[in-house]
């Protein structure tokens, strides 16, 4: 160590920096001095020149010792190391005094690297609330995206920010920041009608500048909030054919799923007087966009990953897009490799099965591979996926062995199944014509307990499932029919659900007073009652109406 200290002391001049840089400068100075002294001699020889240009053994030793004992850490390495560590407590202590730029950086760092402490996020949100008036659109977009990434939703800040400050930011924001603000607010559940209306007007003016990803982000954002702006949707859809040239398979999949959320002929999430107008207005712009994407798919599918193809197939099913050439191409790509289908996750399997059932893809090889995948992956299905798979298997007629595998998973999910999911399971077994007394005995008690939460359609579906196998347990039918009676009084029953329930009750010969009155009123107003089965007509005493209706039709 004494030798190291002497070498280091000798290398460091009064004006030289410490470390390797100083060592290099010292060696360079020695070499330059030797060269100049040799050149100033009267008769320099070539050997003396070579000796003066070569480093001496002492210089080599000093360099080696310096490199070994005096390492220098670059500034970039310090920055990289600090960027992956959780934000220090010393830094977090300055949150109450942080400026807007510093606070934005803290939001992003805490979202990426932690600490994942609710108290830290509470402090960040409190400081953001104080300086919200001074935030720029870009800083607001970054802060909101950090909240989305970390799953934090400070409700008081979001409510005040979306109502008081977002409208002024919308007018100043560029396109990228505006998309980020609207998408993040939607994901955080911070919906303000005024803000979204202002953004819709601004986005309508800049619609021709949007790329495919921004189109899908905005459509998802507005639909997720239930803000149905037909004029904005039309303008966005008109840009789709123009933006497909640079689309990837993933972009097309995300865009299609965004389009599937729009109000269209097959959507049921829009009610009210404006629903038909909204569906027709958007539907006219939706069809050309779908056809443009379908024409682009042959170039995109060979390079698309499995998840993208699953999303595309699911979107076509939701949209009711049954163009045969496109569906054949999708099926061919899915079957191009057996290993590809074997890599389906349980959720992706449920999506593919549901899409195949809705689009009626009866390709034998596809159905065989899907059935085998169900038997292998049934244990990994969650409650919703289990019900979706059961109904899809019923429509595709995948047979008794598949339903035996699905039934084995029902007891594991029974406590977590909602009333809607229980009704779906009843309907699936009835649709598949698979007798299973144990299943219906297992579902009876939870269905009766959840009867008060069911809709009219779910009540009719559950009763249909039991009645299909000539089952009418009074401990289940009594609460179900009481629930249906209350829905009739509220006017929340559609004619289709009423007919389904009446036919199911007619199959088991069960009569209900409120259902009888409703079905009699329907039969009196309907031109004929061909939708009612003979058993239902007999059960509810509608023979006279049926005869008069038949004479009228003749």
Secondary structure, 3 states (H helix, E strand, C coil): CHHHHHHHHHHCCCCCCCCHHHHHHHHHHHHHHHHHHHHCCCCCCHHHHHHHHCCCHHHHHHHHHHHHHCCCCCHHHHHHHHHHCCCCHHHHCCHHHCCHHHHHHHHHHHHHHCCCCHHHHHHHHHHHHHCHHHCCHHHHHHHHHHHHHHCCCCHHHHHHHHHHHHHHHHHHCCHHHHHHHHHHHHHHCCCCHHHHHHHHHHHHHCHHHCCHHHHHHHHHHHHHCCCCCHHHHHHHHHCCHHHCCCCCHHHHHHHHHHHHCCCCCCCCCCCCCCHHHHHHHHHHHHHHHHHHHHHHHHHHHHHCCHHHHHHHHHHHHHHCCCCHHHHHHHHHHHCCCHHHHHCCCHHHHHHHHHHHHHHCCCCHHHHHHHHHHHHHHHHHCCHHHHHHHHHHHHHHCCCHHHHHHHHHHHHHHHHHCCHHHHHHHHHHHHHHCCCCHHHHHHHHHHHHHCHHHCCHHHHHHHHHHHHHCCCCCHHHHHHHHHHHHHHHHHCCCCHHHHHHHHHHHHHHCCCCHHHHHHHHHHHHHCCCCCCCCHHHHHHCCCHHHHHHHHHHHC
